[in-house]
């Protein structure tokens, strides 16, 4: 069957999409780079807009206040802009490790990633974790080694570290000339040109010297001090590193590497140009029953994130949907596969740096926002009727557990509703014990509890305290059939709970219990992850 569209304008629109996320360890320069990319795309006019958002000068909602206090980015969003005939969807990922679950989900919605590394620090913990997720899906990665305007580590050593620690082959595209106070620019290994750096000049003045090749005498005249080591380094790099191979990049095996300084807007344009030239257009996705091609005419997509209070004036929740195929307009009749409900999405939103606009048409590759009053869950598949179920949106077993205790006991119902909503949104995992009682809350990081506590008070008006609970591990229970599941439940009544979608979960007070239970019930799988939208026992 040929699912490809004969709708040429649609195909053209889809092919010019580039959807990617920037990943980095906190402080490597992700926010700064995002801002420079948006400036190039004309999406913002003023430097400082994104940083201001981050530092709190810009946003004033209660929700953002948590971000301000912490100085970290806990909300992630998407920004769309045009650049050189392409439509870029740039997804922001929260950098703090407590929010890695959220970050993982964002990475399921992109076709490529841009990895920022602080040249003074090299590969850091969070970069390793994020890269592991990218590797699971063979996401193509472009690397930007940032902060060359500072005293940093030897570039050869940095490449070695990326290759050995992250297990990805490096293909340098530019090569730095000096660093810190004596940073002179980069030599473009593919174009054989020298890009001159002058602090504060930015991209408007970043001059490309009239150089033809590394042996050009112009280099000797302009860079008398640097030219000798530069030549030997370039010779070494060309000899030792493998040349850039587009196919290897697309397979996620090789990463083209750029050096620069985000804050000085140096090397950023080359990066953006490489994204549009090399990053793949919207890729096929595993739709559960079959592979979905982006160019298929019928609309399909999945919800990968739900975010509260993006706009203090609206106090609403937004479900973020990655479109996987076809086109979505306000007229498209959409089916939510989980509930079989049909509806139109009258006001799909598209996000610029700090504003949202209502969209007339979105196509495969785009990420849109939909107002959510609780009807969407993470992992929901939307189609024009076909019963697909997009795969690969993970839930991770939480590692920290708490129980919420109300300050006002009369608000039990409100608390349960609030926790249900926060659970569906993925802010925290909520487990209802089969024997009743207050739910157990699970998180990957401590900060999640603090955010949830803040939101319970600020958004739902139910102040609650968090108390320790005697749970150390949670595992999703997968039984070969209903009978086996019932027996397992009967044998472990006090340790059984249900997650937000009603899936059975085993809560263990120690790893020893977990291990013993595994040994005693060999037919029962105790899983550390589950897919969003996956019903573990439907039809079992
Ligand atoms: P993040 O989103 O990855 O956490 O990093 P962010 O962009 O906030 O950058 C972290 C710090 O690194 C910031 O300094 C930023 O100005 C600085 N930075 C980013 N790119 C470069 C660069 O190319 N060269 C140099 N020298 N510094 C860079 P800060 O002091 O934490 O914040 P701020 O006071 O500058 O806002």
Boltz pocket constraint, residues with backbone or C-beta under 6 A from the ligand:
constraints:
  - pocket:
      binder: B
      contacts: [[A, 24], [A, 25], [A, 26], [A, 27], [A, 28], [A, 29], [A, 30], [A, 31], [A, 32], [A, 33], [A, 51], [A, 95], [A, 146], [A, 147], [A, 148], [A, 149], [A, 150], [A, 260], [A, 261], [A, 262], [A, 263], [A, 264]]
      max_distance: 6.0
